[in-house]
């Protein structure tokens, strides 16, 4: 019976990543741990898998980008940033869409364990509820960089914007425009970006002296029809709402459609701001005020970190947590 890295890991109660690094004499592993690993490997006659090893050293000259969707303008711009780096490095980019489906995300990441790609850039789906598949990919020593929607449990590189500050700025902008009851449209409160944007919203309300009765977090859905119905029900049921923050782009465009149906005038009766990179935001009627993320820069920075890890054996992705500021663009929807 052949002995593998997973068997050594189980016997020593260490992670697969630790075993692998110890066998490669990595500086990240203590001498004591290396000695334990090498001693057991010798006792059990462990030999490396030459096929897997050759795949890893030869490389596929391909990286994977895993996204929830491309309809959102943020992700299409982020891909452009990623490809600007990949092309320079002579790499191919494979784009995988989870369509906001947790099971599909699991299936896609499982595919990467056969050497198909050399590294992964990932923005998790809104329905991702546990992270075993991410831990498994990480423990296989696959270079992994999160961008925008990150998993805070995995200790690897993350590139994002300061969503707490951005949520605060969006809310404070509406308050300064005279709004008294602001609805925060949330896509999924499990997502790190949603949690942080919501925290900024709450912080701004508290700073303005508003209590919990004036806080209104509306949980929307990944299904567009369901979200539309939720927004319609909220705005129809409470005409005191005079401000809306769309935590993602499509919730703002849905709000426009609902207001058109309910004959609610923007910005006279309802002011709207959204997290959006929509290039036609200025052409909407009225033009949409946005918190705009530096999508191209986020994609480019995430790819740059991934290629550093591919090119330099000792480059530590764990130390790389990069935040790039978002910008407020005021337009007529909040004037």
Beta strands, then each sheet from edge to edge (+ up, - down):
strand 1: 62-67
strand 2: 92-97
strand 3: 119-122
strand 4: 143-147
strand 5: 157-160
strand 6: 182-186
strand 7: 215-219
strand 8: 243-246
strand 9: 271-275
strand 10: 289-292
strand 11: 321-323
strand 12: 327-329
sheet 1: 2+ 1+ 3+ 4+ 5+ 11+
sheet 2: 7+ 6+ 8+ 9+ 10+ 12-
end
